[in-house]
Amino acid sequence: MFDNVTVKDVKLQVGLLVKTLRNQASLTQEQLAEKLSLSRVTIQNLESGQNPTMDTLLKVLQYFDLLGSFNDYIETEIENNNQQSLY
């Protein structure tokens, strides 16, 4: 059921994604933080995989126009795993 991917691995991958997107947009951590009304330390922590909040992650996804794709993925998973009751 569980593979070898850990929560820490995923947090680090998310952080790397955010850093990559930020660099592609030629933004500093400070600039991205200002655009999202967050602190630079919050962006720094997200990029280093240090327990971002759901709100922080969703704000970043929205800024980089990935929130819709993320929501679509969640909806698809819900539909694919929605088992009808046998009762």
Backbone bond lengths (Angstrom), bond angles and torsions (degrees), N, CA, C in turn:
res aa  C-N    CA-C-N  psi(-1)  N-CA   C-N-CA  omega(-1)  CA-C   N-CA-C  phi
1 M - - - 1.449 - - 1.528 110.38 -
2 F 1.314 117.80 -49.33 1.452 121.38 179.08 1.513 109.46 -97.46
3 D 1.328 116.21 135.92 1.453 118.16 174.98 1.520 108.43 -97.83
4 N 1.300 116.90 -163.75 1.450 120.63 -173.98 1.523 114.35 -85.55
5 V 1.315 118.55 4.62 1.459 121.11 178.69 1.521 108.60 -79.49
6 T 1.322 115.13 130.48 1.465 119.85 179.72 1.526 109.95 -105.75
7 V 1.300 115.25 166.03 1.466 120.71 176.10 1.523 109.65 -59.77
8 K 1.313 116.11 -41.10 1.463 120.29 178.91 1.526 111.09 -60.37
9 D 1.336 116.70 -42.19 1.463 120.85 177.77 1.523 111.20 -57.75
10 V 1.313 116.37 -45.76 1.465 120.87 -178.21 1.522 110.62 -66.83
11 K 1.321 117.71 -41.88 1.472 120.19 178.05 1.520 110.80 -60.90
12 L 1.330 116.64 -39.42 1.465 119.96 178.06 1.523 111.37 -67.69
13 Q 1.315 116.87 -38.87 1.467 120.68 177.93 1.527 111.14 -66.06
14 V 1.324 116.98 -41.79 1.472 120.88 176.66 1.527 109.28 -60.75
15 G 1.321 116.32 -44.52 1.458 120.56 178.63 1.517 111.84 -59.99
16 L 1.327 116.69 -42.04 1.455 120.97 178.15 1.528 111.26 -65.17
17 L 1.322 116.59 -39.77 1.464 120.47 176.76 1.523 110.73 -60.63
18 V 1.325 116.82 -47.50 1.459 120.94 -179.07 1.525 110.45 -61.81
19 K 1.311 116.33 -44.33 1.465 120.15 179.81 1.527 110.45 -62.22
20 T 1.327 116.72 -42.93 1.461 121.19 179.23 1.526 111.00 -62.48
21 L 1.327 116.71 -46.87 1.468 120.68 179.18 1.525 111.04 -62.13
22 R 1.322 116.09 -42.32 1.465 120.82 179.91 1.520 110.30 -63.19
23 N 1.329 117.08 -45.47 1.462 120.51 179.20 1.525 111.74 -64.80
24 Q 1.324 118.10 -39.22 1.466 121.00 177.69 1.522 111.56 -62.74
25 A 1.328 115.96 -31.27 1.468 121.17 177.80 1.528 111.80 -85.66
26 S 1.326 116.40 3.39 1.477 122.75 -179.33 1.524 112.19 55.15
27 L 1.336 114.64 44.58 1.461 120.91 178.78 1.522 110.01 -111.92
28 T 1.314 116.21 143.72 1.454 120.55 169.92 1.528 107.76 -82.94
29 Q 1.310 116.32 167.90 1.469 119.44 174.62 1.527 110.01 -59.46
30 E 1.309 116.49 -40.57 1.468 121.48 -179.93 1.529 110.92 -62.15
31 Q 1.312 117.37 -44.16 1.463 121.05 -179.25 1.530 111.50 -64.45
32 L 1.327 116.45 -44.76 1.462 119.38 178.44 1.519 110.05 -63.28
33 A 1.308 116.46 -43.25 1.467 120.86 179.27 1.527 110.60 -58.36
34 E 1.318 117.01 -44.29 1.473 120.76 179.67 1.521 110.94 -62.38
35 K 1.324 117.31 -43.07 1.465 121.25 -179.21 1.529 111.79 -63.25
36 L 1.336 116.12 -28.00 1.466 120.52 -177.11 1.528 113.19 -103.74
37 S 1.329 116.47 5.32 1.473 121.72 -176.91 1.529 111.35 56.98
38 L 1.318 114.80 43.72 1.458 122.22 177.35 1.528 108.27 -122.87
39 S 1.301 116.48 172.50 1.462 119.49 175.68 1.529 109.79 -90.69
40 R 1.332 115.98 157.70 1.460 120.92 176.38 1.526 110.12 -60.44
41 V 1.319 116.56 -37.04 1.470 120.82 179.61 1.530 110.70 -62.97
42 T 1.318 117.43 -35.67 1.463 120.60 177.59 1.521 110.60 -62.73
43 I 1.334 116.88 -44.07 1.465 120.79 177.68 1.526 110.01 -66.27
44 Q 1.317 116.61 -42.15 1.465 121.31 178.32 1.532 110.01 -59.07
45 N 1.316 116.80 -45.52 1.467 120.89 179.59 1.529 111.42 -64.49
46 L 1.319 117.22 -41.70 1.463 121.00 178.04 1.524 109.92 -59.95
47 E 1.318 116.20 -46.90 1.467 120.21 -177.78 1.526 112.61 -66.89
48 S 1.297 117.09 -25.10 1.471 119.22 179.28 1.532 112.12 -96.87
49 G 1.323 117.31 5.75 1.458 121.23 175.49 1.514 115.02 76.77
50 Q 1.312 116.29 26.47 1.464 120.63 -176.04 1.531 112.05 -99.08
51 N 1.313 116.19 77.92 1.464 124.31 170.38 1.524 115.59 48.03
52 P 1.343 117.19 63.89 1.460 118.67 175.74 1.522 110.06 -70.47
53 T 1.309 115.32 152.81 1.462 118.43 174.45 1.528 108.47 -79.71
54 M 1.304 115.34 161.23 1.459 120.76 176.87 1.524 109.61 -61.06
55 D 1.332 117.70 -41.51 1.464 121.10 179.55 1.518 111.61 -59.87
56 T 1.327 116.98 -42.78 1.464 120.53 179.68 1.520 110.13 -62.31
57 L 1.304 116.87 -48.39 1.454 120.85 -179.31 1.529 110.81 -60.92
58 L 1.322 117.32 -44.63 1.460 120.45 -178.48 1.525 112.00 -67.23
59 K 1.330 117.89 -36.49 1.466 120.94 175.82 1.518 111.19 -61.90
60 V 1.325 116.25 -42.58 1.466 120.66 179.55 1.525 110.07 -66.13
61 L 1.323 117.03 -45.05 1.462 120.06 178.05 1.525 110.80 -60.08
62 Q 1.317 117.17 -40.74 1.461 120.68 178.77 1.529 110.86 -64.61
63 Y 1.312 116.98 -44.34 1.458 120.91 -179.14 1.528 110.96 -58.87
64 F 1.326 116.67 -40.93 1.458 120.79 -178.24 1.533 112.37 -92.17
65 D 1.316 116.61 17.36 1.468 124.24 175.03 1.532 112.11 58.12
66 L 1.324 116.60 40.07 1.457 122.02 177.38 1.522 112.87 -114.47
67 L 1.319 116.95 -2.59 1.465 120.14 -176.37 1.525 111.53 -65.48
68 G 1.321 116.89 -40.34 1.468 120.11 178.65 1.520 112.09 -62.10
69 S 1.323 116.57 -43.45 1.468 120.58 178.78 1.527 111.16 -63.63
70 F 1.327 115.77 -40.59 1.459 120.48 178.75 1.527 110.22 -64.17
71 N 1.330 116.27 -43.23 1.461 120.80 178.71 1.531 110.81 -64.41
72 D 1.333 116.92 -41.52 1.462 120.56 177.46 1.526 111.25 -60.06
73 Y 1.325 116.04 -42.12 1.465 120.24 178.19 1.532 110.59 -60.28
74 I 1.317 116.29 -45.53 1.469 120.64 -179.80 1.525 110.23 -62.04
75 E 1.329 116.96 -46.27 1.466 120.17 179.68 1.525 111.27 -60.69
76 T 1.326 117.12 -40.71 1.463 121.09 178.89 1.525 110.81 -63.57
77 E 1.325 116.59 -43.33 1.465 120.23 178.61 1.526 111.44 -63.13
78 I 1.310 116.37 -39.18 1.470 120.09 178.37 1.521 109.74 -63.64
79 E 1.328 116.27 -46.21 1.468 120.31 -179.83 1.521 111.23 -63.35
80 N 1.326 117.06 -42.47 1.468 120.85 -177.52 1.522 112.97 -70.70
81 N 1.308 116.84 -22.66 1.462 120.29 -176.93 1.524 113.08 -109.64
82 N 1.305 117.08 7.16 1.465 120.88 -179.79 1.523 109.09 -82.34
83 Q 1.300 115.30 99.23 1.450 121.02 -178.53 1.528 109.41 -89.90
84 Q 1.286 115.69 134.77 1.446 120.39 176.68 1.529 109.62 -73.80
85 S 1.292 115.56 139.64 1.457 120.51 177.71 1.530 110.49 -65.30
86 L 1.308 114.87 144.05 1.458 120.05 176.63 1.509 112.53 -84.32
87 Y 1.317 116.88 -3.64 1.466 121.07 -175.56 1.487 111.30 -103.01
